């Protein structure tokens, strides 16, 4: 590659005694795996920089499955993530690492990722930011669903009516109520990515779990397991 690239480290793991393997999300190259030689040495100038949630300028060389990192400079300080907000940010990183193919550019999604990190860093409640990012991710993956029209009749959805989700078809007006049922009011909120009530947020979370499942497969997300002790202690 030529020049510096805006990037974030999604995850890192040790390689040999002195190096790191980095899972990186870059603005113009998408997700890729880099080898950071010597990054674990005590005197390495890379050691403190290669942390998640730190905006970086990075440069690498090589075209194989694991190019070599040659430069990494922080653009700014790391975005502050603490407590359950940190778990939410780790969830976003794991989503990207699990769902995106390597070496496929997603420049607009990169901006969505930057925005969700900024929102999380300032949030008391991470749920709205997470739902907006999940919906953006689905959109970039080509998951095109019309939330505003009944897939059966073509009519606009109505707030008080219920609609049953049909995979690859959309939402069909139905009297049946189950985990695949959403009200018109909920669908409008999901379409706008603007949530004004807990009910709308719960519906959005239910929908994104359904929609993301085929991309994630049967393997559970490790970041979700971090919420389990807290959920049990609070009775949630």
PyMOL commands that set and color helices and strands:
alter all, ss='L'
color gray80, all
select helices_A, chain A and resi 83-99+107-122+127-140+184-192+198-216+222-234
alter helices_A, ss='H'
color red, helices_A
select strands_A, chain A and resi 5-15+19-26+30-36+56-61+67-74+162-166+170-173+181-183
alter strands_A, ss='S'
color yellow, strands_A
deselect
rebuild
show_as cartoon
